[in-house]
């Protein structure tokens, strides 16, 4: 099946038959990408010990992948827009596989960060073109279902990455935990090779300069709210393991269970928010970061109580995992005719936010202690709520 190129914003499938095999291959790739990106969260302590660095510096593993993801998401369309999208996607999946091998075999900090940089390129490139690819694989009426399948891979990985990494790291070591994603990446590559149809690149520049969109106040405010949301979320999330081990004082098995329950509640939250967002969108865009800010402060106050922390992490997963869904709906409503351009800009904003959140959080963690990192997260999340309200006010 050959897929032809049509103007952006329209489904570009030449046939009315949806390519569900290709969609599922992308969902598997998403699962591996997200699992690889956040695996260090549950393995910071052994990584830092083995490579001879602080936990805060080990946390920069998420920062470096975020930096390269930002650059790739902004440059992917200008540099590869004329290439067959099938080949570009396969190239990013191959980089994902290579990054897993490099990280698992790293003997020093430099090689470890090189592997994380390759992962960042794969993340930024894949996510910047994921929605547009889905729109070319299925007819218009099936796009919502296909996007739900794609985000299902995201939610699944967010659920299992941290607890699975912690569990595998206990028995296989952190290198073995990282290497376990390599066979899955190979499987995703083979599946895409077999099922992904040819998708000719654009014959003309249709996306334009993504930064032009920032001239619209509601877009600028909305993306700023997204940035503060993810900065605050990952200032806290990145350093949960050292917090749980040193402050809450839980064993690795209990820690893994807590992270698994947090991720599982995220799956529930994603489903619930999908039902709620049919009305009063901006109410939830404000309430989500505001509730997360309160939870971050409560973690500081109640961090020594394992039962209280477990309940707070359930709430964190329930609310935090639903946030990207809410902002995805906002994007579709705010930029219906510039969804691909706006999507690339949002990917860059999110990855930059993850980079800054993990980086600033790590610096504070080393300089002032764990509580300062959580306090920073609470402040940033409260700021996101304020900016989301401002975006609503401007868009009225």
Buried (B, 14 or more C-beta within 10 A) or exposed (E): EEBEBBEBBEBBBEEEEBBBBBBBBBBBBBBBBBBBBBBBBBBBBBBBEBBEBEBBBBBBBBBBBBBBBBBBBBBBBEEBBEBBBBEBBBBBBBBBBBBBBBBBEBEEBEBBBBBBBBBBBBBBBBBBBBBBBBBBBBBEEBBEBBBBBBBBBBBBBBBBBBBBBBBBBBEEBBBEBBBBBBEBBBBBBEBBEEBBBEBBBBEEEBBEEBEEBBEBEBBBBBBBBBBBBBBBBBBBBBBBBBBBBEBBEBEBEBBBBBBBBBBBBBBBBBEBBBEBBEEEBBBBBBBBBBBBBBBBBBBBEBBEEBEBBBBBBBBBBBBBBBBBBBBBBBBBEBBEEBBBBBBBBBBBBBBBBBBBBBBBBBBBBBEEEBBBBBBBBBBBBBBBBBBBBBBBEBBE
